């Protein structure tokens, strides 16, 4: 999937040389290196072998069948073995260094390698620099920087700010990220603005709790109101007009899911959130057509239980791409395969960028996934035809996972 403004770099001689090296490797690079470099390292297993041992192999059902063959057909070719090599210990073996240019060449065809970054990671300039260095180390090209909901980390004329002084985290991250050839999207959560009590008190009519029949202790932004649609668009436009962002990433742009206390489907229609997103996209196109509008979305049933209906956003062409939050345990890889098949039936399937978690269970903070477990899930998505990915999140990713992702094409 190719998206607006993705590549800041222009092709150069080194890029063409890496492509030639990639072709050469596919025709026998391993044998060449064994013969001419005399390397006797611990492992020269391909991604085929590494992924097969993590549980994908030929066991993928349906359209994902033949995993090992598909690895070859899709051009990953020789690479390091994540288990037998030094990736898990954080070391780079000689075989990994030799193949790193090949990985980088393959990566040029991957549109999005994003990572969600929490606001606490940019509390100071030093912390922001450290975060960005890790993002580069992991081979990512897009930072989704959390900017807040009812209160934000940037200087705003609409919302209160956490940083009223000279330090503006969003401005600093954009400057430093662009210097590292990274994109930055401002990750904003409009649905949660009512969690910020001063905002809620200033706009009580925008709270779903103001509606008869909804418990007064359940607070959420009412996307059905015209003034709320206007507000969401105003915040997005303020960001793109004041900052050199590459995109705005909407999150929690939906209603609450059904609970024993409330089912929002009893009070709101299916078009309210899609109409909000469409309005924002149209206004953004009129002001900054080269800035992306993306969104994190509910992965299952296209968000219908939350009245999100993001399939309508894709079909209507008023979102650049969506990131379904498929935060699944390795034991639920069969569910991930089902989701990939569901997404394949969508119009603009190429605009789906899967979001995967680095922990086994997001709900409890979780034990980190091993490199093999995360790569297995990435391969399920890639073999299903999905280009790119987004990782949740930078604050929980281990050094082992950073090193493994650095080698993943």
C-alpha positions in Angstrom: 0.0 0.0 0.0 1.4 3.3 -1.0 0.2 6.3 1.0 0.6 10.0 0.8 4.0 11.5 1.6 5.5 8.2 2.8 8.9 8.3 1.3 11.0 11.3 2.0 14.2 9.7 0.6 15.0 9.6 -3.1 16.5 6.5 -4.7 20.3 6.6 -4.7 23.1 4.4 -5.9 23.2 2.5 -2.6 19.5 1.7 -2.9 20.0 0.3 -6.4 23.0 -1.7 -5.2 21.0 -3.3 -2.4 18.3 -4.3 -5.0 21.0 -6.0 -7.0 22.3 -7.7 -3.9 18.8 -8.9 -3.1 18.5 -10.5 -6.5 21.9 -12.0 -6.2 21.0 -13.4 -2.8 17.9 -15.1 -4.1 20.0 -16.9 -6.7 22.5 -18.2 -4.2 23.7 -15.6 -1.9 24.0 -18.1 0.9 26.3 -20.4 -1.0 28.4 -17.4 -2.2 28.9 -16.2 1.4 29.8 -19.6 2.6 32.3 -20.1 -0.2 33.9 -16.6 -0.4 33.5 -15.3 3.2 34.1 -18.7 4.8 31.4 -17.9 7.4 30.6 -20.7 9.9 28.1 -18.9 12.1 25.5 -20.5 14.3 22.6 -20.2 11.8 21.8 -19.4 8.2 18.2 -20.6 8.4 15.7 -18.7 6.3 12.6 -16.9 7.5 10.9 -20.0 6.1 12.5 -22.1 8.8 12.1 -19.6 11.6 8.4 -19.0 10.9 7.7 -22.7 10.4 9.0 -23.5 13.8 6.9 -20.7 15.4 3.8 -22.6 14.4 2.8 -21.2 11.0 4.5 -23.5 8.4 2.0 -25.4 6.3 -0.7 -25.3 8.9 -2.3 -22.1 7.8 -5.8 -22.8 6.7 -7.7 -21.4 3.7 -6.0 -18.6 1.7 -3.0 -18.7 4.0 -2.1 -22.3 3.3 1.4 -23.3 2.3 3.2 -20.8 4.5 6.7 -22.0 3.8 6.2 -22.0 0.1 4.5 -18.6 0.3 7.5 -17.2 2.1 9.6 -18.0 -0.9 7.0 -16.7 -3.4 6.7 -13.4 -1.5 10.3 -12.7 -1.7 11.7 -12.8 1.8 14.4 -15.2 0.9 17.4 -16.0 3.1 17.5 -14.3 6.4 18.6 -15.0 10.0 17.1 -17.5 12.3 15.5 -15.5 15.1 15.8 -18.4 17.5 19.3 -19.8 16.7 20.9 -16.4 16.1 21.8 -13.7 18.5 18.7 -11.6 18.1 17.1 -12.7 21.3 20.2 -11.8 23.3 20.3 -8.4 21.5 23.4 -9.2 19.5 23.9 -9.0 15.8 25.6 -12.0 14.3 27.8 -11.6 11.1 25.1 -13.3 9.0 22.5 -10.7 10.2 24.9 -7.9 9.2 25.5 -9.3 5.8 21.8 -9.6 5.1 20.8 -6.3 6.6 21.1 -4.4 3.3 18.8 -7.0 1.7 16.2 -6.5 4.5 16.4 -2.8 3.9 15.9 -3.2 0.1 12.8 -5.4 0.6 11.5 -2.9 3.2 11.3 -0.2 0.6 8.2 -1.9 -0.7 6.5 -1.9 2.7 4.3 1.2 3.0 3.8 1.4 6.7 5.9 0.2 9.7 4.2 2.2 12.5 4.5 2.2 16.3 2.2 3.8 18.8 4.1 6.0 21.3 2.6 7.1 24.6 2.9 10.7 25.8 5.1 9.8 28.7 7.8 8.9 26.3 8.3 12.5 25.3 8.1 14.1 28.8 11.5 15.7 28.1 13.7 16.3 25.0 16.1 13.6 26.2 13.4 11.0 26.6 12.0 11.9 23.2 15.4 11.5 21.6 15.8 8.1 23.2 12.4 7.0 22.0 13.1 8.1 18.4 16.5 6.3 18.4 14.7 3.1 19.4 12.1 3.6 16.7 14.9 3.9 14.1 16.7 0.9 15.5 13.5 -1.2 15.1 13.2 -0.3 11.4 9.9 1.7 11.8 9.1 4.6 9.5 6.0 6.1 11.3 5.5 7.4 14.8 2.0 7.6 16.1 2.5 10.0 18.9 -0.3 10.2 21.6 -1.3 13.8 22.0 -4.2 13.4 24.4 -7.9 13.7 24.4 -9.6 16.5 26.5 -6.1 17.8 27.5 -3.2 17.6 25.1 0.6 17.7 25.0 0.8 20.4 22.3 0.0 24.1 22.4 -3.7 24.4 21.5 -6.2 27.2 21.3 -9.1 24.7 21.7 -8.0 22.3 24.4 -6.0 22.7 27.6 -2.3 21.7 27.4 0.0 19.7 29.7 3.0 21.8 28.6 2.2 25.5 28.6 5.8 26.5 28.7 8.5 26.6 26.0 8.7 22.9 25.5 6.2 21.6 23.0 6.6 17.8 22.7 4.7 17.5 19.4 6.8 20.2 17.7 10.0 18.7 19.1 9.2 15.2 18.0 8.2 16.3 14.5 11.5 18.2 14.1 13.7 15.3 15.4 11.7 12.6 13.7 11.9 14.3 10.3 15.7 14.7 10.8 15.7 10.8 11.2 13.5 10.4 8.1 10.5 9.3 10.1 6.9 10.3 9.7 4.8 11.6 12.6 1.1 11.3 13.0 -0.7 13.0 15.9 -2.6 10.3 17.8 -5.8 11.9 19.3 -8.6 10.2 21.1 -11.8 12.3 20.7 -14.2 9.8 22.3 -12.4 10.2 25.6 -12.6 14.0 25.9 -15.3 13.7 28.5 -12.8 11.9 30.8 -11.2 15.3 31.3 -13.5 16.9 33.9 -12.9 20.6 33.0 -13.8 19.9 29.4 -16.9 17.9 30.5 -18.0 20.8 32.7 -17.6 23.2 29.8 -19.6 21.1 27.4 -22.2 19.1 29.4 -24.6 18.8 26.5 -21.9 17.0 24.4 -21.8 14.2 27.0 -24.0 11.1 26.3 -24.9 11.2 30.0 -27.1 14.2 29.2 -29.4 11.9 27.3 -32.5 10.6 29.1 -32.1 6.9 29.7 -28.3 6.9 29.8 -26.8 6.5 33.3 -25.3 9.9 34.5 -22.0 8.2 35.5 -21.2 7.0 32.0 -19.4 9.8 30.1 -18.6 9.8 26.4 -18.5 12.2 23.5 -21.9 12.3 21.6 -20.8 12.0 17.9 -24.4 12.4 16.8 -24.4 16.2 17.5 -23.5 18.5 14.6 -21.5 20.7 17.0 -19.4 17.7 18.0 -18.7 16.8 14.4 -17.5 20.4 14.0 -15.4 20.2 17.1 -13.6 17.0 16.0 -12.8 18.6 12.7 -11.7 21.9 14.4 -9.1 20.0 16.5 -7.8 18.1 13.5 -7.4 21.2 11.4 -5.7 23.1 14.3 -3.1 20.3 14.5 -2.3 20.3 10.7 -2.3 24.1 10.5 0.0 24.6 13.4 2.3 21.6 13.0 4.2 19.9 10.2 2.6 16.6 10.9 2.4 13.9 8.2 -1.0 12.7 9.5 -3.6 12.8 12.2 -4.4 9.4 13.7 -7.8 9.1 15.2 -8.4 6.7 18.1 -11.5 6.0 20.1 -13.6 7.5 17.4 -16.6 5.3 18.2 -19.3 4.8 20.8 -18.9 2.7 23.9 -19.3 -1.1 23.4 -22.4 -2.8 24.9 -22.4 -3.5 28.6 -25.1 -4.6 31.1 -25.6 -0.9 31.9 -25.7 0.5 28.4 -26.0 -0.4 24.7 -25.4 2.7 22.7 -27.1 1.0 19.7 -30.4 1.7 21.5 -29.7 5.5 21.4 -27.6 6.2 18.3 -27.7 5.2 14.6 -25.0 3.5 12.5 -24.1 6.6 10.5 -23.1 9.0 13.2 -19.4 8.0 13.5 -18.9 7.4 9.7 -20.4 10.9 9.1 -18.1 12.4 11.6 -15.0 10.8 10.0 -16.3 11.8 6.5 -16.7 15.5 7.6 -13.2 15.6 9.1 -11.6 14.0 6.0 -13.4 16.4 3.6 -12.3 19.4 5.7 -8.7 18.1 5.9 -8.6 17.6 2.1 -9.6 21.2 1.6 -6.9 22.5 3.8 -4.0 20.0 3.7 -4.6 17.3 1.0 -1.1 15.8 1.5 -1.7 15.1 5.2 -3.0 11.6 6.0 -6.1 10.8 8.1 -5.8 7.4 9.7 -7.5 5.6 12.5 -7.2 2.8 15.0 -10.4 0.7 14.8 -12.1 -2.2 16.5 -10.8 -5.3 14.7 -13.8 -7.6 14.9 -17.0 -7.3 12.9 -15.8 -3.9 11.6 -16.6 -2.2 14.9 -20.4 -2.6 14.5 -20.9 -3.2 18.2 -19.4 0.2 18.8 -21.3 1.8 15.9 -17.9 2.4 14.2 -18.7 0.7 10.9 -15.2 1.5 9.5 -15.9 -0.5 6.4 -18.0 2.5 5.3 -15.0 4.8 5.7 -13.0 2.6 3.4 -15.8 2.2 0.8 -16.4 6.0 0.9 -12.8 6.8 0.4 -12.6 9.2 3.3 -9.8 7.6 5.3 -6.3 7.0 4.1 -5.9 3.8 6.0 -7.2 2.0 9.1 -5.4 0.0 11.8 -7.5 -2.7 13.2 -6.4 -3.4 16.7 -5.8 -7.1 16.6 -4.1 -7.4 20.0 -4.2 -11.2 20.2 -2.3 -13.7 22.2 -0.2 -16.2 20.2 -2.7 -18.9 21.3 -5.3 -17.0 19.3 -3.5 -17.0 16.0 -6.5 -18.8 14.5 -8.6 -15.8 15.3 -6.1 -13.6 13.6 -6.3 -15.7 10.5 -10.1 -15.3 10.6 -9.7 -11.5 10.9 -7.4 -11.4 7.9 -9.9 -13.3 5.8 -12.7 -10.9 6.9 -10.6 -7.9 6.0 -9.8 -9.4 2.6 -13.5 -9.1 1.6 -13.4 -5.3 2.1 -13.2 -2.7 -0.6 -9.8 -1.0 -0.4 -8.3 -4.0 1.4 -4.9 -2.5 0.7 -5.8 0.3 3.1 -5.9 -2.1 6.1 -2.7 -2.0 8.2 -2.9 -4.6 11.0 -2.2 -3.4 14.6 -0.4 -6.0 16.7 0.6 -5.9 20.4 4.0 -6.7 21.8 2.5 -8.3 24.9 0.6 -11.5 25.2 -2.4 -10.0 27.1 -3.0 -6.2 26.7 -5.7 -6.2 29.4 -3.3 -7.0 32.2 -0.1 -5.3 30.9 1.1 -8.7 29.9 4.2 -10.8 29.5 6.1 -9.7 26.3 5.8 -11.8 23.3 9.0 -13.6 22.1 10.4 -12.5 18.7 9.2 -15.8 17.3 5.6 -15.2 18.5 5.4 -11.7 17.1 7.0 -12.6 13.8 4.5 -15.5 13.5 1.6 -13.0 13.7 3.3 -10.6 11.3 3.6 -13.5 8.8 -0.1 -14.4 9.1 -0.9 -10.9 8.1 1.7 -10.7 5.3 0.9 -14.1 3.8 -2.8 -12.9 3.8 -1.8 -10.0 1.5 -1.5 -7.2 4.1 1.4 -4.8 3.5 2.9 -3.1 6.6 1.9 -3.2 10.2 1.6 -1.1 13.4 2.9 -2.1 16.8 1.4 -1.4 20.2 3.3 0.1 21.8 6.8 1.6 22.2 6.7 1.7 26.0 6.3 -2.1 26.2 8.5 -3.3 23.4 11.6 -5.2 24.5 15.1 -4.8 23.1 14.8 -8.4 21.7 11.7 -7.4 19.8 13.3 -4.2 18.5 16.2 -6.2 17.2 14.0 -8.8 15.6 11.8 -6.2 13.9 14.9 -4.5 12.6 15.6 -7.7 10.6 12.1 -8.3 9.5 11.5 -7.3 5.8 
